[in-house]
């Protein structure tokens, strides 16, 4: 499998909530060619979720007029090397991966510790940084532009077959 795949996937199963809400938005796939394999399509779905996350981060950065120092990811996807490789290539900032089976619980403990005024007794989670590949990051820029053009384009809701003329 070659990255980027060149396939643009809008990963919206039941509509899009952010950054541009559209409840009628659905999964779309463009750029699929005969030489693409099922593995390429799976990688493209991962790319689509990472490109969407990048779009949300870019919009949040614009709205808040702040620039994040890093992107910290946790959860099930951190166990998928391809997902973390694409996330690191697409993200405009360094990515840190929290490798913990109970990251959500630990995060709640951190918030509670901060609210209580002390973080001294709260263990910090182990993190690692996926290697940054500048060539791969540059290769994703055109795909990100295609993703944005597709995701921002207005769409008519899909016909349900129940409409009458």
N, C-alpha and C positions, 0 to 999 in steps of 0.2 A: 504494500500500500504506500502510496506517495502522498505526502502532505505539502501544501493543502490539496484537498481533493479536487477543487474547482467546482464542486457542487454547492449550491446555496440552498440551505434548509432553513425555513422559518419554523421554529419548533413549537407551534401553538396548537395544542390538542383541543383546548376548549376556550379559545379566545386569548387575547393578550391584555394583561392588566397594566403593565408599565413598560417603557416610559410613555407610550402613546396608547392609552386604552382603546381597545377595539374588540368588543365581545364576539364579533362575527369572524374574526381572523382565525384561520385554520392552517394546519401544516401545509406548506408548499415546498416543492422541490424543483429547482431549475438547474440547468447545466449538466444534467445526467446524460452521459454518452454511452454508446454500446460497449466501449472498453472498460467501463466502470464495473466493479465487482460488488457482491453483497457487502464485503468488508469495507469498500469505499463508501457505500451508502450508510453503514453504521458510523464510520468515521465522520461523515458529513453531518449526521445527526448530532454528534458530539460537537463538531465545529459550530453548528447552528446555535446550540445552547451557550457555547463560550462567546460567540459573536454577539448574541443577545445580551449576555452579562456585560460585555464590553460597552455596548450601546447604553445600558442602564448606568454604568459607571461614568461614562462620558457625560450623560445628561445630568447626573447627580453632581458631578464636578462643575458643570456650567451653572447649575441652579444655585449651588452653595458658594461658588467662587473660591473653592478650596481645591487643592491638589493632594490626593492621598499619597502617602509615602510607600504603602504596600497594600497588597490584597491578601487577606488571610482566608484560606478555604478549609472547610472541615466537612465531615459527613462521608457518606458512602462513596462518593465519586473519587475521593482521595486515594482509594485503593485501585483505581484504574489508571495505569501509567499513561495510556494514550490521552485520557482526559486531562491529566495534569500537564502533559507535554503541550497540548493545544492551548490550555488555559494560560500557561506561562508564556507561550508565543504570542497570544492575542492580547494579553493584558498590557496596558500602557505603563504599569509599575511592576516592581518585583512581586512575585507570588510566594507566600509562605504557606506551607501545608502543615496543618495540625493533624498529627497521627495519634489518634486516641479513640478508643471504642466508646468513650463516654464524654466526648467533647462538649456536648450540649449541657450535660450536668456540670462539668467543670466550668463552663462559661457562666452558668447560673451561680455557681459558688464564687466566681470572680466578681460578679455584679453584687452579690450579697456582701462579700468582703469589702468592696468599695463603699457600699452604702453604710456599712458598719464602721467605716473609718480606718480599716486595717486590711492590708493585703498580705501581711507577713506570714499568716498561717495558711494561705491559699496556695497550693502547688501550681506552678505554671506548667502548661502543657508542652511536651516536646514538639519542636517545629523543625522542618527542613525546607530548603529552598530548591525547587527543581532547577536544573541547569538552564540558563538562558541561552538560546540559540538565535543570535542576531539575524542570521540568514533566513531562518524560518519565520521570525517575527516580520521581516521585510516582505517575505512571500505572502503573508496573510493580509497585508494592507489592501491590495486590490480586491481580495475576497470580502474583506470588511466593507469596502465601499460598495460592492455589489449587493451585499446583505442589506446595508442601510437603504440603498435605492429601492430594493424590493420591499423591505419592511415598512418604509415610509410611503410607498405608493398606495393610493386609495384603491380599495377593492369593493366590488359589489358582493353582498352576501350570496353564498351558494344557494342555488335553487333546491328546494326540498321536493319538488315535483307536485306540491299541493296547490300551486298557484293556478288560477284560471284566467283565461283571456277574456 
